[in-house]
Amino acid sequence: VGVGMTPDPIASSTYVLQLKSASTQTYMSIGDTVTGGGPLNGLVIGVDATGAHIVNREATTLDFHTNNGVKMTILSGGNVGIGTTAPAELLEIEGASAYVQIQSTATNGTSGVSIQNDARNWVLRNNGGDGDKFQIRDATANAQRFTIDASGNVGIGTTTPGSILHLL
């Protein structure tokens, strides 16, 4: 079915419904008797010159389901839950084995996490460019503060620990 257009005649097309408008944006609104059917109610899905959009116009959750269950929830206040429908923090991940993986695919690449507030930026990273060392870096001061090398040596104040614990 084509709405606002002739359906794509390509034989390989498997689209059951195609929407197109004469303007630079196409949106579909889904509502019911509680949320209302107007453009400022319910769920809106669309595309415009800035990108694709999924908009929940109600002060309710937006759930993403797969395999017959909720896998991710966005609360109306913005908290995101993966493995939970009631995230208490901006991002909450729950599960029997709840790991987060950050992986650099570059040879000798670096991957990590930046933790910032208004005054300081700390970086926890695996530094492939420096022997695959685990480092805690004070990015605000541009200094390595803590290093564990591949042999397990720990350095505080040095990036080249020469013993099990090397303090500088």
C-alpha positions in Angstrom: 0.0 0.0 0.0 1.4 3.4 -0.8 0.2 6.5 1.0 0.9 9.8 -0.8 2.8 7.8 -3.4 2.7 4.9 -5.9 4.2 1.8 -4.2 7.7 0.9 -5.2 7.3 -1.4 -8.2 10.7 -3.2 -7.7 9.9 -6.9 -7.5 12.3 -7.4 -4.6 10.5 -4.8 -2.4 9.0 -6.4 0.7 7.5 -3.2 2.1 3.9 -3.7 3.1 3.3 0.0 3.7 5.2 3.0 2.2 4.7 6.6 3.2 5.8 9.7 1.4 4.8 13.3 1.5 5.3 16.1 -1.0 7.4 18.1 1.6 10.8 17.5 3.2 9.3 15.5 6.0 7.1 12.4 6.5 5.6 11.5 9.8 3.2 8.9 11.0 1.2 9.4 14.2 -0.2 6.5 16.2 -2.8 7.3 19.0 -5.7 5.8 20.8 -8.7 7.2 22.8 -6.5 7.8 25.8 -3.5 9.5 24.1 -5.5 11.1 21.4 -5.0 11.0 17.6 -3.7 14.5 17.0 -0.2 15.4 15.9 0.8 16.3 19.4 -0.4 13.0 20.9 0.7 9.4 21.0 3.7 8.0 19.2 5.1 9.7 16.1 7.6 8.1 13.7 9.0 10.0 10.9 11.9 11.3 8.8 12.9 14.8 7.8 16.0 16.7 6.6 17.7 16.3 10.0 17.2 12.5 10.3 14.9 9.8 11.5 12.8 10.2 14.6 10.8 8.2 17.1 8.8 10.5 19.4 6.7 9.5 22.4 4.5 12.6 22.9 3.2 11.2 26.2 4.7 11.4 29.6 5.1 7.6 29.6 7.8 5.1 28.9 9.1 4.0 25.5 9.9 0.3 25.5 11.9 -1.7 23.0 10.9 -5.4 22.8 12.6 -8.4 21.3 12.1 -12.2 21.8 8.7 -11.5 23.5 10.1 -9.3 26.2 11.2 -5.7 27.1 14.9 -5.3 26.5 15.3 -1.6 26.8 13.2 1.2 28.4 13.4 4.9 28.2 11.5 6.6 31.0 9.7 9.9 30.4 12.4 11.7 32.5 15.2 10.4 30.3 16.6 7.5 32.3 17.5 4.5 30.1 17.4 0.9 31.3 18.8 -2.1 29.6 17.6 -5.3 31.3 15.4 -3.2 33.6 12.1 -1.3 33.1 12.7 1.0 36.1 16.2 2.6 35.7 17.1 4.7 38.7 20.1 6.4 36.9 20.6 8.1 33.6 21.9 4.7 32.3 21.3 1.4 34.2 22.3 -2.0 32.9 21.0 -5.1 34.7 21.5 -8.8 34.0 23.0 -12.0 35.3 26.2 -11.1 33.6 26.0 -7.3 33.0 29.3 -6.3 31.3 29.8 -3.3 29.1 32.3 -3.7 26.3 34.2 -0.9 24.7 36.5 -2.1 22.0 39.0 -0.4 19.7 39.3 -2.3 16.4 42.5 -0.4 15.4 45.9 -2.1 15.7 47.4 -0.7 18.9 44.2 1.2 19.5 43.1 2.7 22.7 39.6 2.2 24.3 38.3 3.7 27.5 35.8 5.7 29.5 35.9 9.4 30.3 34.4 10.5 33.6 33.9 14.2 33.9 32.4 16.9 36.0 32.6 20.7 35.8 36.2 20.7 37.1 38.0 17.5 36.2 38.2 14.8 33.5 39.5 11.3 34.4 40.0 8.6 31.8 40.1 4.9 32.4 41.7 3.2 29.4 43.4 0.3 27.8 46.3 2.0 26.0 47.3 -0.1 23.0 49.8 2.5 21.9 51.7 2.0 25.2 52.0 -1.8 25.6 48.3 -2.4 26.2 48.6 -0.9 29.7 45.5 -0.2 31.9 45.8 3.4 32.9 43.9 6.0 35.0 44.7 9.3 33.4 44.0 12.8 34.7 43.1 14.3 31.4 42.7 17.8 33.0 46.3 17.8 34.1 47.4 15.8 31.0 49.1 13.2 33.3 49.0 9.4 33.9 48.3 8.8 37.5 48.0 5.0 37.7 49.3 2.2 35.4 49.1 -1.6 35.3 51.3 -3.1 32.7 50.8 -6.5 30.9 53.0 -8.4 33.5 50.8 -7.1 36.4 53.2 -4.5 37.7 51.5 -1.4 39.2 52.8 2.1 38.8 51.6 5.1 40.7 53.1 8.3 39.3 54.9 6.3 36.6 53.9 4.7 33.3 56.8 2.2 33.4 56.5 0.3 36.7 59.6 -1.9 37.3 58.3 -4.0 40.1 55.0 -5.3 41.5 54.4 -1.9 43.1 56.4 1.1 41.9 55.7 4.5 43.5 57.1 7.7 42.2 
